Amino acid sequence: MLDLEIVPERSLGCDAWEFVLGMHFSQSVAIIQSQVGTIRGVQVLYSDQNPLSVDLVINMPQDGIRLIFDPVAQRLKVIEIYNMKLVKLRYR
């Protein structure tokens, strides 16, 4: 279970890494790659037919987290925690 700190309307992370609204898709991928043993079962979701009109999504179903990116700018626009049983949150 991930133990994360959430800053409402800004970020989600811990001492080692942080997903921040506005960060680039490639930065998020680099964080996930550096946390191979910690963050598991990552899915990248996109549209083959409309890649520039449908959001780019990094889904982490084993951790209950979804990162949603703008399809054109590829900037993080939504951090969604959809399964509170899989993650421990602290608020700052």
N, C-alpha and C positions, 0 to 999 in steps of 0.2 A: 504494500500500500504506500503510495506516495504521500509524503508529509510536506505540504506546500503552503506558502504564504500568498495571500491574495490582496492586491491593492485595487479596490473597486474603481472601475473605469480607467485602469492603467495597465496592470500586469498580474502574472501568475508565475510563481517560481520558488526557488529555494536558494541556499547559499551558493550552490555551484552553478546555477543557470536560472534564466528568467525569460519568459515569453512576454513581450511588451507590445501593446497595441501600436501599430504603425511599422513594426519591424518587417524586414523583407523575408519572403518565403525561404530563400537560401539560408538565412541566419537561423531560422527555425529548424530547418533540416540539419544544419551543422550541430545544433544543440542536441537534437534527437540522436544523431550518429555518435556523439560523444557520450551519450548515456545509454549505451546498448544494453547493459545489464539491468538498468533501472526502469527505463521506458520500454515497454514491450508491445508487440503486435500492432505496429503502426500501419495505417492504410492511407494512401494518397488518392483522393477522389477528384476527378475532373471530367469535363465533357469532351468527347472526341468530336462531336458534331459542332458544338458552339463553345470552343475553348475561351473566347474573349467575352462571352456574355453570361456564363455560368460560373459561380464561385468555385475557387480552388480550395479544397478541404484536406486538412490533415486530421484523420480520425485515430484516436487511441482508445479503442473499446475496452481494453483490459484495465485502463486507468480512468475511464469515464470522462475523457476530455476530447473536445473537438476544437480545432483552430480553423477559422474561416478567413480566407484571403480574397482581396479584390482580384478579379481575373485579369485585369489589364496591368495595374500597378504592382500586383503581387505583394501588397502590403497587408499585414494582419489587421482585420477589422472587427473580428468577434472572437472572444475566448469563451467557450461554452463548457460548463461542467454539467454533464447530463446524468451522471450516476454518482450521487453523494456517498454511496456505500463503498466505493472503490478508491476514494481519496480523502485524506485528512487535511482540512483547511484551517489556517490561522489568518485572521484579518489584521491588517496594519492600518 
